[in-house]
Amino acid sequence: MHPDDSQAQTALRDDMKKRAEVLVNKFWPIIEELATTLLSKPCTPMPEKDTAVWGMGTVKRNMLGSEIVELFSRHNIRAVVVTDDVRDYDSTRESPHYDSLA
């Protein structure tokens, strides 16, 4: 973001790290619930076409978008499932906008 200013790069990196820590701490119970729910799902073989995209490994766990939306809704967080065919999704039209999480 500041290709020629190392001091600005460092300041920005530090600011982004602090903001990320605040968000993770604030939403840790939800993050943990999502992870626990996902880890409770059975492992299924990963299709060979996905290993090229997602890296090494032969198993995966899945949650449907509707399951994630429902989990977030229990915490009064509105989530939207956007299908793969949507190419110009504008998250700023959603309410609340992601920036309001801070």
PyMOL commands that set and color helices and strands:
alter all, ss='L'
color gray80, all
select helices_A, chain A and resi 6-39+48-54+65-73+91-93+98-101
alter helices_A, ss='H'
color red, helices_A
select strands_A, chain A and resi 44-45+59-60
alter strands_A, ss='S'
color yellow, strands_A
deselect
rebuild
show_as cartoon
